[in-house]
Amino acid sequence: MKFCAIAAALMMSMFLVPWGSGDLAAQDRYDVKAHYDKTEVMIPMRDGVKLFTIIYSPKDKSRKYPILLTRTAYGIPPYGPDNFRTVVGPNNDFARDGYIVVYQDARGKFKSEGEFIHHVPILKDSDKPNESKDTYDTIDWLVKNVANNNGRVGQWGISWGGWQVSMGMIDAHPALKASSPQAPPQDQFLGDDHHSGGAFQLMYAFAWMSGNARQRRAPSERQDIRFDYGTPDGVEFFLNLGAASNARRYFEDDVPTWNDYMKHGTYDEYWQSRNVPKDLKNINHAVLIVAGWFDAQDFWGPFRMYKAMREFNPANKTYYVIGPWHHGGWGRVDGDTLGHLNFGSKTGEYYRKEIEKPFFDYFLKDEGKFTMAPVMAFETGTNTWRNYDVWPPAQRDEARLYLHENGKLGFTPPSLSTGSDSFISDPAKPVPYSAEVRTIEGHTFMVEDQRFVWTRPDVLVYQTDVLTDDVTIAGPVQAKLHVATTGTDADFVVKVIDVFPGDTPDPRPNPYGVRSGGFQMLLVADILRAKFRNKFTTPEAMVPNKVTTLEFPLGDRHHTFRKGHKIMIQIQSTWFPMFDRNPQTFVDIYHAKDSDYRKATHTVYRSATAGSFITLTLRRK
């Protein structure tokens, strides 16, 4: 294990600041129009469909340039030959140094022809179109038709664009020499965007599909009209919506993806065919995978992609960077802050200048050096970049944090022969996921102060004594609960929280009135729908009042709980409206009726024979 204290190793301080500090376009002034020509073309695919493409080429024709491609479902404005972007490429350092940068509307989106199918699967031995074929055909056309290109192509994209990059890596064109999938969703049932632990990410899925998955009448550069919730309060809107099946009143038949989801409530062939990692084989070009510790949408995907690359392509030049970022934050903001947290340095700017740009320069231009370790991970709590050969680090240990009586949490197992805690879960009064009033999920809730729920009777709370030494986790965090319910199904949410000392000073200035003493910083959390406790393909009812074992991952983290802090665990059964509510009856939730939703009493056991605990992966000292 190697260490690299590039960012200051400062104790995490408390500042409530806008999540998007430092607008990239404002910081990255460059006269693109003075230095670049813009061309708009329709590139034909093998099935005859043409995709709308914008090509920015350097006016300086004295040398050859690599091609940098991004393909997206979100539009590539400004449209029109005389309208230029203010930032070309991931940032304008690329434009200054000379790249041919290509933007393309994906099939069926905006000005491209064809039908849009969300995450269309790769079906082997099929003549049906997919994004792998479209990427191949696009690259083939570009290297043959764009003047002054050096025959090398790179691709980058964030979120849906990151998924596009992973598609382009499969059965790749030989000119593709470098790919950077950033927050790439890899399986939208097992863990990305729209599901986690078998539970439906209602709030995000509703917003995304209402704005991005509607059927269009004809190619157009116009964005779909944003959905009008009629209220700023998402809790109010989704409670009034009732069962998830009631969303059809808003979508009718305009959003086929929503209807597809409602037909496939288990991990069936629809979802399995869309699993990306199984197809990530025979990759033979450089790959830079990017993830953010606090990415609410696509944290699962980058990790599974990294694992697949190590399994199927162990000799490939694969690099993995994980920073203290929200969804896409590394490409858009300074990255020195998120919500109340200050990371001690501009981590986003550092990534763009010291990792992303050198990566493409080295593999597409043979310029400079690229000396990044195979894994580069930011350690929150100490605000330190660390280099590793593999993730999780090879030098690691495990420790269990057990639930005890009287809300205690400790590293020793319980000794009592009996012990449990119970609460009533009422779907009509769900635990909110955030104290913010909003209809779209947002980002800062991933590190939000959890004091807004910890006194609720339907939230169980356990915490350690004050830590006498630092505790550093570096890898997976796993939950194992012994539970029972009076119903036939239930959700269980487990949150791991860093509790700041009571005498932590408030920030100065403090325009938002943050109280830092006792701050309960959410670190990592996840959910399990209990009917999927054994298999996501085969739901099983809970037997009322029978003790049942649940094991599920909460996610990876690299974080130091500092001496003087406490570690807290909160357990609840609703996380609304980020996740849909469980009726607590064994039904197909996508087709549940409002009358199916019932109160239930849930019990979590903490005895010597039925202990519940969290497993932490610790970095070995």
Backbone torsions as a table, in degrees:
resi	resn	phi	psi	omega
1	MET	NA	132.6	179.0
2	LYS	-110.8	151.8	-179.6
3	PHE	-120.0	143.4	-178.0
4	CYS	-143.3	98.5	-177.7
5	ALA	-87.0	68.6	-178.4
6	ILE	-77.0	-41.4	174.5
7	ALA	-91.7	151.5	-176.5
8	ALA	-60.6	134.3	180.0
9	ALA	-84.0	74.8	-175.9
10	LEU	-105.0	148.3	172.7
11	MET	-65.8	136.4	-175.8
12	MET	-60.6	119.6	-179.3
13	SER	-99.5	164.5	-172.6
14	MET	-105.9	115.7	174.0
15	PHE	-140.3	128.2	173.6
16	LEU	-92.8	109.6	-175.5
17	VAL	-135.6	163.0	176.9
18	PRO	-60.6	139.6	-178.3
19	TRP	-64.6	-25.7	-174.8
20	GLY	-102.9	44.2	-178.8
21	SER	-64.5	134.1	174.9
22	GLY	84.0	81.2	178.5
23	ASP	-68.3	128.7	-174.1
24	LEU	-63.6	-44.5	-177.6
25	ALA	-62.5	-38.3	-179.7
26	ALA	-67.8	-34.0	-177.8
27	GLN	-81.1	-21.5	-165.4
28	ASP	-110.9	50.4	-176.3
29	ARG	-63.5	129.1	178.5
30	TYR	-162.3	135.9	-178.2
31	ASP	-83.8	85.7	-176.9
32	VAL	-61.1	-42.6	-175.5
33	LYS	-63.7	-31.1	-179.4
34	ALA	-73.1	-22.1	-173.1
35	HIS	-116.8	-7.5	-174.9
36	TYR	-131.1	146.8	167.9
37	ASP	-96.4	146.8	179.4
38	LYS	-119.3	131.7	179.3
39	THR	-129.7	135.5	175.5
40	GLU	-111.4	127.4	-177.0
41	VAL	-138.2	159.8	170.7
42	MET	-107.3	113.7	-176.7
43	ILE	-95.4	124.3	-177.7
44	PRO	-76.6	138.2	172.9
45	MET	-95.5	170.9	-174.6
46	ARG	-64.8	-21.1	178.4
47	ASP	-95.5	7.1	177.6
48	GLY	95.0	-15.1	176.7
49	VAL	-69.3	141.1	-179.3
50	LYS	-111.4	136.5	-177.4
51	LEU	-110.3	131.1	-177.8
52	PHE	-72.4	130.8	-172.0
53	THR	-138.3	136.8	175.0
54	ILE	-113.4	129.4	-177.7
55	ILE	-117.5	121.6	173.4
56	TYR	-103.2	117.0	-177.5
57	SER	-119.5	137.7	177.7
58	PRO	-59.2	138.2	176.1
59	LYS	-66.1	-28.6	178.5
60	ASP	-72.0	109.2	-177.4
61	LYS	-99.1	15.2	-175.5
62	SER	-79.3	-9.8	179.1
63	ARG	-145.9	171.8	-179.3
64	LYS	-98.8	152.8	-174.5
65	TYR	-131.3	149.7	171.6
66	PRO	-75.1	160.6	177.6
67	ILE	-101.1	131.6	177.4
68	LEU	-117.7	118.8	-169.8
69	LEU	-115.0	138.1	167.9
70	THR	-134.8	138.0	-178.9
71	ARG	-122.9	134.1	-169.5
72	THR	-145.2	156.5	174.0
73	ALA	-97.7	1.3	-171.3
74	TYR	-105.2	10.7	179.3
75	GLY	89.5	154.8	-178.1
76	ILE	-129.2	49.5	-179.1
77	PRO	-67.7	163.2	0.4
78	PRO	-80.2	141.7	176.3
79	TYR	-86.2	157.3	-178.4
80	GLY	104.4	136.7	-173.2
81	PRO	-64.0	-22.1	-178.1
82	ASP	-100.1	1.3	-179.7
83	ASN	-104.3	121.2	-172.9
84	PHE	-113.2	146.9	171.9
85	ARG	-67.6	152.0	174.0
86	THR	-83.5	-25.0	176.5
87	VAL	-126.1	125.0	178.9
88	VAL	-113.1	124.9	-175.0
89	GLY	88.7	-175.7	177.7
90	PRO	-55.4	-34.3	171.1
91	ASN	-160.0	169.5	-171.7
92	ASN	-75.2	-3.6	169.7
93	ASP	-61.3	-32.2	177.4
94	PHE	-67.6	-43.4	179.6
95	ALA	-64.3	-42.1	-179.3
96	ARG	-61.6	-37.6	-174.3
97	ASP	-91.6	-6.6	173.7
98	GLY	95.8	93.3	171.9
99	TYR	-137.2	146.9	165.9
100	ILE	-87.0	114.5	-173.5
101	VAL	-109.4	129.1	-172.9
102	VAL	-123.0	129.7	175.9
103	TYR	-115.9	138.9	-178.8
104	GLN	-138.7	132.8	169.9
105	ASP	-72.7	127.8	-179.9
106	ALA	-65.2	161.9	-179.9
107	ARG	-51.7	127.2	176.9
108	GLY	81.5	4.8	-178.0
109	LYS	-118.1	140.2	175.9
110	PHE	50.3	-114.9	-171.5
111	LYS	-95.3	4.3	176.6
112	SER	-85.5	151.5	176.1
113	GLU	-80.0	175.5	173.9
114	GLY	94.2	-177.9	-178.1
115	GLU	-105.6	132.2	176.4
116	PHE	-84.1	124.8	173.0
117	ILE	-124.1	120.8	-175.7
118	HIS	-66.2	121.4	179.5
119	HIS	50.5	53.9	178.1
120	VAL	-56.8	133.1	-176.2
121	PRO	-76.6	158.9	171.0
122	ILE	-89.9	111.4	179.1
123	LEU	-105.6	113.8	-177.8
124	LYS	-64.0	146.1	178.5
125	ASP	58.4	35.1	178.0
126	SER	-121.5	143.3	177.2
127	ASP	-86.4	-2.0	-178.5
128	LYS	-68.8	146.2	179.1
129	PRO	-69.6	153.2	171.6
130	ASN	-152.5	173.5	-174.0
131	GLU	-73.2	-23.9	174.0
132	SER	-64.2	-46.8	178.7
133	LYS	-65.4	-41.8	-179.4
134	ASP	-64.4	-37.9	177.2
135	THR	-65.8	-44.3	179.2
136	TYR	-58.5	-48.4	-177.4
137	ASP	-65.6	-36.3	177.8
138	THR	-64.7	-48.3	179.2
139	ILE	-61.0	-42.1	-179.2
140	ASP	-60.0	-42.9	179.5
141	TRP	-66.8	-42.2	-176.6
142	LEU	-63.0	-48.5	-176.3
143	VAL	-67.6	-23.0	-179.7
144	LYS	-90.5	-19.3	-170.8
145	ASN	-123.5	-15.2	-178.9
146	VAL	-94.0	123.1	-177.0
147	ALA	-67.3	151.7	172.6
148	ASN	65.2	21.9	174.6
149	ASN	-89.5	149.4	-175.3
150	ASN	-92.6	9.3	177.1
151	GLY	85.8	1.7	179.1
152	ARG	-113.8	139.6	-177.8
153	VAL	-127.7	138.1	170.9
154	GLY	-121.1	158.5	176.4
155	GLN	-137.3	145.5	176.8
156	TRP	-143.7	156.8	176.7
157	GLY	-177.7	152.2	-179.3
158	ILE	-113.8	137.6	174.7
159	SER	64.7	-119.3	177.5
160	TRP	-57.8	-37.1	175.0
161	GLY	-65.1	-31.9	175.2
162	GLY	-67.7	-37.5	173.3
163	TRP	-62.1	-40.9	176.2
164	GLN	-57.9	-41.8	178.9
165	VAL	-61.0	-44.3	179.8
166	SER	-64.1	-33.8	174.9
167	MET	-64.5	-41.7	-179.9
168	GLY	-66.8	-21.5	178.3
169	MET	-75.0	-21.5	-176.4
170	ILE	-85.5	128.3	-175.8
171	ASP	51.0	51.4	-168.5
172	ALA	-72.9	154.3	173.1
173	HIS	-67.0	141.6	-178.6
174	PRO	-62.7	-19.9	178.2
175	ALA	-77.9	-12.6	180.0
176	LEU	-74.9	116.5	-174.6
177	LYS	-116.2	-14.2	-178.6
178	ALA	-154.8	132.8	178.5
179	SER	-131.3	139.4	174.6
180	SER	-128.5	89.0	173.3
181	PRO	-77.9	119.3	-173.9
182	GLN	-116.5	120.7	-172.8
183	ALA	50.4	50.6	-176.0
184	PRO	-81.1	115.1	173.3
185	PRO	-62.6	136.1	-176.0
186	GLN	-120.0	-17.8	177.3
187	ASP	-164.1	111.9	-171.2
188	GLN	-88.2	8.6	167.5
189	PHE	-106.3	-42.9	-174.1
190	LEU	-74.7	-25.2	-177.8
191	GLY	-175.3	-4.6	-175.9
192	ASP	-111.0	142.6	167.0
193	ASP	59.7	-64.5	-164.2
194	HIS	-111.6	-11.8	176.2
195	HIS	-145.5	157.8	167.3
196	SER	-156.0	133.6	-179.5
197	GLY	56.5	25.4	-178.9
198	GLY	85.1	-6.0	178.7
199	ALA	-92.5	149.0	-174.0
200	PHE	-90.8	127.0	178.0
201	GLN	-80.7	79.7	-170.8
202	LEU	-57.5	-51.1	-172.1
203	MET	-62.4	-48.0	-178.2
204	TYR	-70.7	-43.7	-178.7
205	ALA	-61.7	-41.3	179.6
206	PHE	-62.5	-46.9	-178.7
207	ALA	-66.0	-44.6	-176.6
208	TRP	-65.1	-46.4	-175.9
209	MET	-71.3	-36.4	179.6
210	SER	-65.9	-26.3	-178.1
211	GLY	-102.9	-16.6	-171.4
212	ASN	-130.9	-10.4	-173.0
213	ALA	-119.8	12.8	178.7
214	ARG	-72.6	147.3	175.0
215	GLN	-64.6	138.2	177.9
216	ARG	-107.7	157.8	180.0
217	ARG	-87.0	-32.6	-178.2
218	ALA	-163.3	160.3	175.5
219	PRO	-55.6	138.7	-176.8
220	SER	-160.3	153.2	174.9
221	GLU	-89.9	2.9	-176.4
222	ARG	-84.9	134.0	175.7
223	GLN	-77.1	145.0	175.4
224	ASP	-59.0	146.4	178.5
225	ILE	-66.3	134.5	-179.2
226	ARG	-66.0	138.7	-178.4
227	PHE	-63.1	137.0	178.9
228	ASP	-98.1	108.0	-178.9
229	TYR	-75.4	-18.7	-179.0
230	GLY	77.9	2.4	179.6
231	THR	-162.1	150.3	174.1
232	PRO	-81.3	-4.7	-171.8
233	ASP	-101.9	106.1	-179.4
234	GLY	-66.0	-34.9	177.7
235	VAL	-60.4	-45.8	179.0
236	GLU	-61.2	-47.2	-176.7
237	PHE	-61.0	-48.9	-173.4
238	PHE	-77.1	-26.5	171.0
239	LEU	-66.5	-42.2	177.9
240	ASN	-67.3	-29.7	176.7
241	LEU	-61.6	-37.6	-177.9
242	GLY	80.6	-141.7	-178.9
243	ALA	-59.2	148.5	-178.8
244	ALA	-57.9	-29.3	-179.5
245	SER	-62.9	-20.6	-179.2
246	ASN	-72.1	-11.5	-179.8
247	ALA	-63.2	-18.5	179.4
248	ARG	-60.4	-23.2	179.2
249	ARG	-63.3	-26.3	178.4
250	TYR	-93.4	-32.6	-172.7
251	PHE	-96.9	-29.7	-175.3
252	GLU	46.8	-123.4	179.0
253	ASP	-109.4	16.2	-178.2
254	ASP	-80.6	-16.4	-176.3
255	VAL	-124.9	82.8	-176.7
256	PRO	-60.8	-29.5	180.0
257	THR	-63.1	-40.6	177.8
258	TRP	-60.3	-45.1	-179.8
259	ASN	-63.2	-37.9	176.6
260	ASP	-61.6	-44.4	-179.9
261	TYR	-60.0	-42.8	-177.7
262	MET	-66.0	-20.5	177.9
263	LYS	-85.6	-13.1	-171.1
264	HIS	-129.1	76.7	-176.5
265	GLY	-86.9	1.8	174.9
266	THR	-128.2	171.5	-178.5
267	TYR	-79.9	73.8	-176.5
268	ASP	-96.1	-167.2	-175.4
269	GLU	-62.0	-31.7	177.7
270	TYR	-55.3	-47.5	-178.7
271	TRP	-79.2	-42.1	-177.3
272	GLN	-60.7	-36.3	179.5
273	SER	-67.6	-21.2	-179.2
274	ARG	-94.9	2.4	176.1
275	ASN	-70.0	121.6	-174.6
276	VAL	-81.0	-44.9	-171.9
277	PRO	-54.1	-31.5	-178.9
278	LYS	-62.4	-21.6	-177.8
279	ASP	-101.3	1.8	-176.6
280	LEU	-85.1	68.8	-177.4
281	LYS	-124.2	154.2	178.3
282	ASN	59.3	39.9	175.3
283	ILE	-86.3	127.2	-176.0
284	ASN	-135.1	36.8	172.5
285	HIS	-137.5	165.3	-174.7
286	ALA	-66.4	139.4	-176.9
287	VAL	-133.5	128.4	175.6
288	LEU	-117.5	106.9	179.6
289	ILE	-93.1	135.4	-175.8
290	VAL	-125.4	135.8	178.6
291	ALA	-141.7	158.5	175.0
292	GLY	-119.0	133.6	-179.5
293	TRP	-57.1	-30.3	-173.7
294	PHE	-114.2	35.2	177.0
295	ASP	-81.9	113.5	-177.1
296	ALA	-77.3	-19.6	-175.5
297	GLN	-99.7	-52.8	-169.8
298	ASP	-130.0	64.2	173.5
299	PHE	-92.0	-32.1	-178.1
300	TRP	-66.6	-44.9	-172.6
301	GLY	-59.1	-50.6	-179.1
302	PRO	-57.4	-37.8	179.4
303	PHE	-65.7	-43.5	-179.8
304	ARG	-69.4	-33.6	176.4
305	MET	-65.6	-43.7	178.4
306	TYR	-59.9	-44.1	179.3
307	LYS	-62.9	-41.9	179.5
308	ALA	-64.7	-40.0	178.4
309	MET	-63.5	-40.0	178.3
310	ARG	-68.4	-35.5	-178.1
311	GLU	-75.7	-47.0	-172.5
312	PHE	-93.8	-22.1	-175.4
313	ASN	-135.8	57.7	-171.6
314	PRO	-62.8	-25.0	-178.3
315	ALA	-91.2	-4.2	-176.6
316	ASN	-72.6	153.6	175.3
317	LYS	-78.5	87.9	-178.3
318	THR	-114.4	129.7	-179.0
319	TYR	-123.8	148.5	-175.0
320	TYR	-137.9	121.4	178.4
321	VAL	-122.0	132.0	179.0
322	ILE	-128.2	117.6	-177.8
323	GLY	-117.5	-179.9	-175.2
324	PRO	-86.5	57.1	-166.5
325	TRP	-118.2	153.6	166.5
326	HIS	-82.3	-174.1	-175.0
327	HIS	-61.3	111.3	178.5
328	GLY	76.7	4.5	-174.3
329	GLY	-61.5	-29.7	180.0
330	TRP	-61.9	-25.0	-177.2
331	GLY	-98.6	-4.7	-167.5
332	ARG	-126.7	-27.0	-173.7
333	VAL	-132.8	173.0	179.9
334	ASP	-60.7	-35.7	-179.9
335	GLY	78.6	18.8	177.1
336	ASP	-88.0	-15.4	-177.0
337	THR	-142.2	158.3	167.6
338	LEU	-151.6	115.9	-175.5
339	GLY	56.9	-122.0	-177.8
340	HIS	-86.7	-7.5	-172.9
341	LEU	-89.7	141.8	173.9
342	ASN	-119.8	125.0	-173.4
343	PHE	-96.0	6.0	170.6
344	GLY	81.6	-7.9	179.1
345	SER	-163.3	166.5	179.6
346	LYS	-84.1	83.7	-173.2
347	THR	-67.9	-32.1	177.3
348	GLY	-68.6	-45.3	177.4
349	GLU	-62.0	-41.7	178.3
350	TYR	-59.5	-46.0	178.8
351	TYR	-58.7	-46.9	-175.5
352	ARG	-64.9	-40.0	-174.4
353	LYS	-88.4	-33.4	-172.1
354	GLU	-105.4	-11.2	-179.3
355	ILE	-122.7	-61.8	-173.5
356	GLU	-63.1	-51.7	-177.6
357	LYS	-63.9	-49.0	177.6
358	PRO	-60.1	-32.8	178.4
359	PHE	-59.9	-52.6	-178.7
360	PHE	-70.1	-38.5	178.0
361	ASP	-57.6	-44.0	-174.8
362	TYR	-70.2	-45.2	-173.5
363	PHE	-88.6	-15.7	178.1
364	LEU	-108.3	-21.3	-175.9
365	LYS	-122.6	-10.6	-171.6
366	ASP	60.1	34.0	-179.2
367	GLU	-111.0	143.4	175.0
368	GLY	68.4	-159.8	179.6
369	LYS	-127.7	150.7	172.0
370	PHE	-128.6	100.8	-170.3
371	THR	-110.6	14.2	-179.5
372	MET	-59.9	141.6	173.5
373	ALA	-66.0	161.4	178.8
374	PRO	-54.2	-33.8	177.3
375	VAL	-133.5	131.6	176.1
376	MET	-127.2	116.6	-173.3
377	ALA	-127.4	134.8	178.0
378	PHE	-86.3	128.6	178.3
379	GLU	-96.4	109.1	176.3
380	THR	-75.3	158.6	-174.8
381	GLY	94.8	-40.7	173.6
382	THR	-112.7	-10.1	179.5
383	ASN	57.6	55.2	-175.1
384	THR	-131.8	131.0	169.1
385	TRP	-77.1	136.8	177.3
386	ARG	-130.8	143.8	-179.4
387	ASN	-105.1	137.2	179.4
388	TYR	-136.6	159.8	174.6
389	ASP	-83.5	-24.0	-175.9
390	VAL	-156.0	155.3	174.2
391	TRP	-122.5	134.2	-5.4
392	PRO	-68.0	161.7	-176.2
393	PRO	-56.3	144.4	-179.6
394	ALA	-63.2	-35.8	-179.7
395	GLN	-89.0	91.9	-176.0
396	ARG	-148.7	161.3	176.3
397	ASP	-133.6	172.4	175.8
398	GLU	-121.5	147.6	175.5
399	ALA	-140.8	143.6	179.2
400	ARG	-106.1	134.8	173.6
401	LEU	-106.9	112.8	-174.0
402	TYR	-95.8	144.8	172.4
403	LEU	-77.8	136.8	179.2
404	HIS	-128.5	174.5	179.1
405	GLU	-68.1	159.6	177.5
406	ASN	60.2	31.6	175.7
407	GLY	70.5	20.3	179.8
408	LYS	-86.8	154.0	179.1
409	LEU	-136.7	130.2	-176.8
410	GLY	-154.3	166.8	-177.2
411	PHE	-85.5	0.6	176.4
412	THR	-107.1	143.8	-178.8
413	PRO	-66.6	155.6	176.6
414	PRO	-69.2	148.3	-179.1
415	SER	-107.2	-14.1	-178.0
416	LEU	-70.5	144.0	-179.4
417	SER	-74.9	-22.5	176.0
418	THR	-135.3	157.7	177.9
419	GLY	165.9	132.9	179.4
420	SER	-163.6	163.5	174.3
421	ASP	-133.6	139.5	-176.6
422	SER	-126.5	156.3	174.2
423	PHE	-152.2	157.4	177.3
424	ILE	-96.3	126.3	176.5
425	SER	-103.8	120.0	-177.9
426	ASP	-115.5	111.1	179.9
427	PRO	-58.2	-21.8	179.1
428	ALA	-78.2	-14.8	-179.8
429	LYS	-132.0	64.0	-173.3
430	PRO	-71.6	156.0	174.8
431	VAL	-75.1	123.6	179.6
432	PRO	-71.6	151.0	179.7
433	TYR	-79.9	-19.5	-175.7
434	SER	-150.0	154.5	173.8
435	ALA	-81.2	-13.2	179.9
436	GLU	-70.9	148.4	174.0
437	VAL	-97.6	109.1	-175.9
438	ARG	-160.2	159.6	178.0
439	THR	-104.7	-19.0	177.6
440	ILE	-113.2	141.0	-163.4
441	GLU	-51.2	-46.5	-177.8
442	GLY	83.4	-170.8	-174.7
443	HIS	-125.7	-38.3	-168.3
444	THR	-71.2	-14.3	177.9
445	PHE	-62.3	-19.4	-179.3
446	MET	-66.8	-17.8	176.8
447	VAL	-129.4	23.7	-171.7
448	GLU	-73.6	150.3	173.7
449	ASP	-63.4	122.7	-176.1
450	GLN	-90.6	10.5	178.9
451	ARG	-66.5	-14.7	-179.0
452	PHE	-72.8	-11.6	179.7
453	VAL	-125.4	-10.4	-166.3
454	TRP	-71.4	-12.0	176.1
455	THR	-97.8	0.5	178.5
456	ARG	-67.9	143.6	179.6
457	PRO	-70.4	-15.9	179.4
458	ASP	-100.3	21.5	174.2
459	VAL	-127.8	118.5	175.3
460	LEU	-85.7	137.7	-175.2
461	VAL	-128.5	131.6	176.9
462	TYR	-135.8	139.8	178.1
463	GLN	-146.6	152.3	179.2
464	THR	-75.4	169.4	164.4
465	ASP	-68.8	171.0	177.0
466	VAL	-59.1	130.5	-178.6
467	LEU	-69.0	133.9	178.7
468	THR	-94.2	-10.4	175.9
469	ASP	-142.7	160.1	172.8
470	ASP	-63.5	144.8	173.8
471	VAL	-124.1	116.0	-176.1
472	THR	-111.1	120.5	175.5
473	ILE	-99.4	145.4	-178.5
474	ALA	-150.6	79.0	-179.2
475	GLY	146.0	-157.5	-174.4
476	PRO	-67.3	148.2	170.2
477	VAL	-118.4	126.9	-172.0
478	GLN	-126.0	143.0	176.8
479	ALA	-110.0	139.4	169.9
480	LYS	-132.2	115.8	-177.3
481	LEU	-121.2	142.4	166.3
482	HIS	-104.8	119.9	-171.0
483	VAL	-135.4	166.3	169.9
484	ALA	-147.5	159.9	179.5
485	THR	-146.0	152.9	174.1
486	THR	-82.4	-9.7	177.6
487	GLY	-94.6	-162.3	179.1
488	THR	-118.7	2.7	171.2
489	ASP	-158.2	160.6	-179.8
490	ALA	-166.0	155.0	169.7
491	ASP	-105.3	146.6	173.4
492	PHE	-129.5	124.6	178.4
493	VAL	-109.6	129.8	176.5
494	VAL	-120.2	128.0	-180.0
495	LYS	-119.5	133.1	174.7
496	VAL	-105.3	128.9	-167.3
497	ILE	-131.0	139.8	174.1
498	ASP	-98.4	114.4	-178.0
499	VAL	-96.4	119.6	-178.9
500	PHE	-76.7	152.5	178.1
501	PRO	-58.7	151.1	-178.8
502	GLY	-63.9	-24.1	-178.5
503	ASP	-98.2	14.9	176.1
504	THR	-61.9	125.2	-176.5
505	PRO	-69.8	146.6	174.3
506	ASP	-69.4	152.5	178.7
507	PRO	-69.1	154.6	175.1
508	ARG	-131.8	125.2	-6.0
509	PRO	-67.1	167.3	-174.8
510	ASN	-136.6	65.9	-173.2
511	PRO	-65.6	-21.8	-177.6
512	TYR	-101.2	4.0	176.0
513	GLY	68.0	35.8	179.1
514	VAL	-65.9	133.0	173.8
515	ARG	-107.0	104.9	-172.5
516	SER	-77.6	-28.0	179.8
517	GLY	-64.1	121.2	-179.1
518	GLY	78.0	11.0	-179.1
519	PHE	-55.7	131.4	-179.7
520	GLN	-105.3	88.9	-176.1
521	MET	-80.1	117.2	173.7
522	LEU	-63.0	126.9	179.9
523	LEU	-106.1	-50.5	-179.7
524	VAL	-155.7	147.7	-178.2
525	ALA	-162.3	156.1	171.8
526	ASP	-161.7	179.8	-170.4
527	ILE	-131.6	151.2	169.7
528	LEU	-132.8	127.8	170.3
529	ARG	-83.3	115.0	-165.4
530	ALA	-61.1	-27.6	-179.7
531	LYS	-66.2	-15.0	176.6
532	PHE	-102.2	22.3	-174.0
533	ARG	-64.9	-25.3	-179.8
534	ASN	-105.6	-44.2	179.5
535	LYS	-146.2	138.9	174.8
536	PHE	-75.8	-15.6	178.3
537	THR	-83.8	-23.7	-170.2
538	THR	-134.4	93.9	179.4
539	PRO	-67.8	146.4	179.2
540	GLU	-131.9	133.7	179.0
541	ALA	-66.8	148.8	169.0
542	MET	-78.1	142.1	173.8
543	VAL	-88.5	120.0	-175.9
544	PRO	-52.1	131.5	175.2
545	ASN	67.2	11.6	176.3
546	LYS	-95.4	131.6	178.7
547	VAL	-67.1	126.8	-175.3
548	THR	-129.9	141.7	-179.9
549	THR	-94.6	130.8	176.1
550	LEU	-120.5	129.3	174.4
551	GLU	-128.1	128.6	179.5
552	PHE	-158.0	149.6	-179.9
553	PRO	-78.4	145.7	174.5
554	LEU	-100.8	-15.4	-178.3
555	GLY	120.2	165.9	177.4
556	ASP	-90.1	151.3	172.3
557	ARG	-149.0	155.5	170.4
558	HIS	-126.8	101.6	-169.5
559	HIS	-152.4	143.3	173.7
560	THR	-109.1	118.3	167.9
561	PHE	-78.9	115.4	-172.5
562	ARG	-76.9	152.2	171.9
563	LYS	-51.2	133.7	-177.9
564	GLY	96.3	-16.1	175.9
565	HIS	-86.8	177.2	171.2
566	LYS	-127.5	156.3	171.6
567	ILE	-104.7	130.9	-179.1
568	MET	-120.6	146.2	170.9
569	ILE	-120.6	130.2	170.7
570	GLN	-115.9	138.1	178.7
571	ILE	-125.9	131.1	-178.7
572	GLN	-149.2	176.1	-177.1
573	SER	-121.2	-0.7	173.5
574	THR	-135.7	151.0	-178.2
575	TRP	-149.4	70.7	-160.6
576	PHE	-107.5	146.6	-2.9
577	PRO	-94.2	19.2	176.2
578	MET	-55.1	-45.5	174.7
579	PHE	-112.8	147.0	176.9
580	ASP	-65.1	160.1	-179.9
581	ARG	-83.8	144.0	173.9
582	ASN	-85.9	127.9	178.3
583	PRO	-63.0	-17.6	-177.6
584	GLN	68.4	19.1	167.2
585	THR	-126.8	148.3	-174.5
586	PHE	-79.5	91.4	-179.7
587	VAL	-137.9	167.9	169.7
588	ASP	-73.7	103.8	-170.7
589	ILE	-62.9	-32.2	179.9
590	TYR	-65.0	-18.8	179.2
591	HIS	-122.1	20.1	179.2
592	ALA	-68.2	151.5	174.4
593	LYS	-97.2	159.6	179.1
594	ASP	-56.9	-32.9	-178.2
595	SER	-72.1	-11.9	179.4
596	ASP	-76.7	-15.9	-174.2
597	TYR	-84.7	121.6	-173.8
598	ARG	-137.8	154.2	172.9
599	LYS	-66.9	153.3	174.1
600	ALA	-152.3	152.9	175.2
601	THR	-101.1	125.3	179.6
602	HIS	-110.0	142.0	-179.7
603	THR	-125.8	133.8	175.6
604	VAL	-112.7	125.4	-175.6
605	TYR	-94.1	149.4	-176.5
606	ARG	-149.0	51.4	-179.3
607	SER	-106.2	177.3	179.4
608	ALA	-65.1	-32.1	-179.0
609	THR	-96.1	-16.1	179.3
610	ALA	-137.3	61.9	-178.8
611	GLY	-79.1	142.6	174.3
612	SER	-110.2	137.9	-174.7
613	PHE	-156.1	164.5	173.2
614	ILE	-111.3	132.6	176.0
615	THR	-99.0	123.5	177.7
616	LEU	-104.8	138.7	170.9
617	THR	-91.8	117.4	-175.2
618	LEU	-102.9	138.3	172.4
619	ARG	-72.6	126.2	-179.3
620	ARG	-71.0	133.4	-178.3
621	LYS	-77.6	NA	NA
